[in-house]
Amino acid sequence: MIETRAIASLETPALLLDPEKLKANVQRMHRRIAALDGVLRPHGKTAKSIDVMNLVSEALGDAGLARSLQSQGITVSTLAEAEYYAAHGYRDIVYAVGIAPNKLARVAALLRQGVKLTVLLDSLAQVQFLMAAGEREQISFGFLVEIDSDGHRAGIAADDPALLLIAEHASESQWVEFRGVLTHAGGSYDCRSVDAIKAMAEQERNAMLHAVAALQKAGFTCEMVSLGSTPTAQYAQSLEGMTEIRAGVYPFHDLVMAGLGVCQVEDIAISVLTSVIGHHSGQLIIDAGWMALSRDRGTAQQAVDQGYGVVCDEQGHVMADVIVSATNQEHGVVRHRHGHDLSAEEYPAGRLLRVLPNHACATAAMFSAYQVIQDHERVQAWPRINGW
Ligand SMILES: Cc1ncc(COP(=O)(O)O)c(C=O)c1O
């Protein structure tokens, strides 16, 4: 029997998760991808929790959308996630952050356990240290080449000659295996309209088509052609030519996604439960500072700047125009966007509030457990991992 407790008995700050919202978000996204005949490889970096991944699987099963995630592939952003999910039966994992040599002993250990762990790189230097480690460990490392489809972060351009050099170099060694190409249109987070996200999704796909064509012309086949982010997954018009699409934050959603038009504020499945601990010049002080909410200011450049988060009442109803406007380590300052007083009568010390996060990954990372809401009033603690 798993223990539950009343939300009102929780010590604050605490990370609340609404499983019904999460399931609805999952079903919405997977239905979209299924309608495009696509395969979604969920990113486990936001959840960092086997229980949450099981809930995603349950949501898919309920909707008749897919088998459990264990039998499909997932994406991770740390080796800690890869080891954790592998220990819970996941066998096909893409580690979607450029590889460094000091991580290869752990990668090799996972490969020896029978995990198909695919690493990511974008330079000949990385292929070379992979080869050296392969010989040392007597194991072959499978890898993808990262393509830069939007000038946002990492990767090489689809027409960079280095792409073919990497594939050629790899084909000469038994210690590395070229598996294909990967891109992440993180630039979709900066789009200012749904049409711009649609165009970004097509730009992301075109970059991959371009890279695959160049490789094919040189005699190389791509077992994997992997692209994606939540905004481009939500608004992709075609996934033709792609073997999979990756998305991570979609089960949770957050204010950045709502600001982009990818979800509604009401869809956001996580929030930080906090207590009013003081009053100052018509503003509230709460016990959720940046150590609870994170320093993420992802909505700062959007049409509506949500400060460090949107405030809801204890039941999770959004309070219009009440936001966390500033944070210290353990203090948050809550104010009305238009300067109206937030009184001690209405918000006495000890009153519970919830804060919706700008960026679900960053906020969840501040906690070691989810408090999963059951029947509106009670919660069950689900552990999550952090670190590398
Ligand atoms: C390489 C890579 N793929 C996929 C994702 C998932 O993107 P999102 O969180 O928008 O779903 C991320 C997120 O940072 C990423 O870095």
Ligand as a Chemical Component Dictionary entry (heavy atoms), coordinates in Angstrom:
data_LIG
# 
_chem_comp.id                   LIG 
_chem_comp.type                 NON-POLYMER 
_chem_comp.pdbx_formal_charge   0 
_chem_comp.three_letter_code    LIG 
# 
loop_
_chem_comp_atom.comp_id 
_chem_comp_atom.atom_id 
_chem_comp_atom.alt_atom_id 
_chem_comp_atom.type_symbol 
_chem_comp_atom.charge 
_chem_comp_atom.model_Cartn_x 
_chem_comp_atom.model_Cartn_y 
_chem_comp_atom.model_Cartn_z 
_chem_comp_atom.pdbx_ordinal 
LIG C1 C1 C 0 19.027 17.163 -28.086 1  
LIG C2 C2 C 0 17.646 17.376 -27.563 2  
LIG N1 N1 N 0 16.639 16.696 -28.097 3  
LIG C3 C3 C 0 15.366 16.857 -27.681 4  
LIG C4 C4 C 0 15.057 17.750 -26.680 5  
LIG C5 C5 C 0 13.627 17.890 -26.240 6  
LIG O1 O1 O 0 13.148 19.165 -26.435 7  
LIG P1 P1 P 0 11.853 19.673 -25.666 8  
LIG O2 O2 O 0 12.202 19.764 -24.230 9  
LIG O3 O3 O 0 11.492 20.966 -26.314 10 
LIG O4 O4 O 0 10.820 18.639 -25.871 11 
LIG C6 C6 C 0 16.085 18.499 -26.095 12 
LIG C7 C7 C 0 15.788 19.475 -25.050 13 
LIG O5 O5 O 0 16.605 20.208 -24.583 14 
LIG C8 C8 C 0 17.412 18.313 -26.554 15 
LIG O6 O6 O 0 18.436 19.006 -26.034 16 
# 
loop_
_chem_comp_bond.comp_id 
_chem_comp_bond.atom_id_1 
_chem_comp_bond.atom_id_2 
_chem_comp_bond.value_order 
_chem_comp_bond.pdbx_ordinal 
LIG C1 C2 SING 1  
LIG C2 N1 SING 2  
LIG C2 C8 DOUB 3  
LIG N1 C3 DOUB 4  
LIG C3 C4 SING 5  
LIG C4 C5 SING 6  
LIG C4 C6 DOUB 7  
LIG C5 O1 SING 8  
LIG O1 P1 SING 9  
LIG P1 O2 DOUB 10 
LIG P1 O3 SING 11 
LIG P1 O4 SING 12 
LIG C6 C7 SING 13 
LIG C6 C8 SING 14 
LIG C7 O5 DOUB 15 
LIG C8 O6 SING 16 
# 
